[in-house]
Amino acid sequence: MSVPPRQVRAHYTAGTVTVYQAYPPEIAEAALAAGRFVPPFRRGRMTWIKPSFRWMMYRSGWATKPGQERVLAVEMTRPGLEWALGRACLSGYEPRWHTDRADWARRLRGSDVRVQWDPERSLRLAPLPYRSLQLGLSGAAADRYVDEWLVGLTDVTARAREIRALLDAGDDDGAAAALPPERPYPLSPALAAAVGADTD
């Protein structure tokens, strides 16, 4: 079965969804010790969350890029994610989703949530013909993420490096089996329209 061009895929339960972020050790260690994001994490900056583990591995180079050496799995509430999705604005103007450029610019100015759709990645991080969601949170959305929506933090850096080692050894099946399970995330028509997702 083919994958829609834009589909949100994630690991989720009845009440939570897992997203990924990569940080330098000093931010990751402080967050893990506190069980929440605390300084030197800066909530004044836009924080990008990614439901796709493979896209996070592409972005962080399997937790090797400077400033992204530690990968955190962030368990957050589904109502929180859906609140953010419902208030999101695409990072770029798209005629399919906006009346005109002025309409898009107005939405962009009024939103604390940005959406980007980037090519999903294969196990070996090659681009795939469908896309993966990134969600940028700032302002009130970032505050809610840190203060209300976060349920738990897990360091998955070792898992990332284990999968990379399996790939380096030529064990693609073993690497695939070690990936976190992800499946299509159910979106209402209104949420799909808000983020520019395909519903079929």
N, C-alpha and C positions, 0 to 999 in steps of 0.2 A: 504494500500500500504506500502510495507516495505521500510525502510530508508537505503540508501547505507551505507556501513561500514564507509566511510570517505566522508562526505558532509559538505560544508560550509553552515551554516544556520545563518541568521542575520535579524535584522530589518533594512530596507533600503528604500530609495526613489530613484527617477530618478538620483539624483546627489550625495547623501550622504549615508553613512552606519554608524550604531551605534555599537561601541565596548565598552567594560567595563573594568575598572581598579579600584582597591581598594587601598586606601592609609591611612596613619595616618592623624588625623585631621589637623595638621599643614601644610601638603602638599596640602590636599584637599581644605582647606579654602583659602590659598594663590592663588591657581589656579582658584577657583570660583570667587574670588574678582577681579582677573586680566582678567578673561575670556580666559586664556591660561596657560600653564604650566610655572611657574616661580620658582626660589629658594624658599624654600628648595628642590624642585624637582631637581634631578641631571640627566641631559641628558647624562652624561658619563657612566651611568649604562644601561644595557639592560633593556628596558621597554617592558612588555608583555601585549598585548591587546587580548581581548577575545570577539568574537561576540555573544557567548551564555550567556544569563543572568543566566540560571540555573547553568552553570559551574562556573560562577563567584560567585554565592551563595554558591556552594560547596567549592570553594577555600577560601572564606572569612568567612565561617560559618555564613551566613546571616548577614554579617557586624558585627561580634563579635570578630574575631580573632585579637590579638594585632598587630598593624600596618596596619590593614585592616578594620578599623572601619567605614570608609566612602567609599561608592561606587559611582563612577562617571560614567555616561553615556557620552561617548565622540562621538560626531557627527563629522565624518571626510569625506573627499571627496572620492568618489568611484575611481576616477583616482589615488589618493594616495594609497589607499588600493591595487589596482591592480598593481601599480608600485612595491609595496613591495612584493606582491605575486609572481610577475614575476622574482624577484631577490632572492627568498627564497631558503634555503637549509634545507632539513630535518635534525633534530638534531641527528639522528642515521642512520647508514648505512642500506640500504634495497636493496637487489639484484634486486627487481622489477624495481627500479627507478635509480640504479647506475650501471655503467659498472663493477666496482670493488671497493674495499675499497679505493684504491688510488684516483679514480675518485671522490668518495664522499668526501674524506679528502681535495682534491683540491678545490672542490666547497665550502666546509665549510669555508676554510681559506679566500676565496675570497668574501664571502657574509656577508652583514650587517643584514641579516634577517634570523631568525631561525623559523622552523615550528615544532610544536609538535601536535600530535593527541592523545587526552586523552578520556577515556570513557565519553560520554555524561551522564548527570544525570537526573533522574526523578524529579518530583516535590518534593519528599521527599529525594532527593539527593542520591538515590541508583544508582549504575552504570547500564547503558543501553548497549545493544549489538552493538551500533554504536558509532562513535567517534565525538569529537568536536575539532575544530581548535583553537590552540593558536599561536600567532605570536609574536616573539621576535624581537624588533627593537634596533639596536645599530648604532653607527657611523653616516654616512650620512643619513641612514633611520630614525634614531631617530631625527636628526636635521630637516629633512623634515616634519616629523610627528608634531613636536612642532611648526615649523615656517610657514609651508605651508599648511598642510593637515587639520589641526584642524579647524572646523567650529563653534562648540559650546560645552559647558560643562554643564551638569545638574547633580545635586546631587540626586541620587535615593536611598539614604540610608533609608529614611522614607518608601519608597515603599517596600524595601526589608524587613524591620521589620514588616510592615503591612501584607505582605504575610506570613511571619513566624508566626505571631500571628493568622492568619486564620488557618494555618495548626495545630498549637497547640490547637486550638478550635475544630479541626475535620472538618473544612469547606474546604475540598479539592477542591470542585467546585468553591467556591469563590476565593480561592488562585490561581487556574488555570486561572480564568477570569482576575485576576489582573496582570498576567505576561505580559511583553512586547511581542507583536506579532513578530514571527520570521518565515521566510520561506527560502527555498533553494536559495542561492545566485548564479546567473548565472556565470559560469566560461567558458572561452574559453578552447579548448583542450590544448593549450600551458600553460595556467595558472594552469589547473588541473594537468598537468604533473609536473609542477614546484613544487607544494606543495604535490604531491602524493595523490590527491583526486580521488574519483571514479566518473565517469561521468554518470553512469546509475545504 
